[in-house]
């Protein structure tokens, strides 16, 4: 056996005492942590349940968001198609307008060149030239009269304000 040396035994006993004290404190801490785990277990279960419910809700919302995204993409595609069609129609209309503006300007100049003497001369025709008859039938149409040469002579060429009417006429005033 080991011979007793002074100071060796108390040092070993001290180490064992400190070790036992550390083990005791560790066991108490483990017991304390186990108690806390047991206390937190219902809360953890509740959090797990709430998390699972949130996951289910998020999946539902994700599906709705995906469906909404698909609908938005479809609406965007339709809107782009409509935009392209409108743009194409605008271009066609612009071409037609570019052709019509010079014709309108010539018509305005022609109306400005009409005088009362010219109206009296037209009124005297028993059978007018085809172009005169066509133009006066168009004026009858605009003014809501029957489109005949007789009505043109009586109701259109007989108006005192005909030149003022033709000079100030706006195509938009028909609607």
Secondary structure, DSSP 8 states (H G I E B T S, - for coil): -----TTHHHHHHHHHHHHHHHHHHHHHHHHHHHHHHHHHHHHHHHHHHHHHHHHHHHHHHHHHHHHHHHHHHHHHHHHHHHHHHHHHHHHHHHHHHHHHHHHHHHHHHHHHH--HHHHHHHHT-SS--HHHHHHHHHHHHHHT---SHHHIIIIITT-TTHHHHHHH--GGGG-
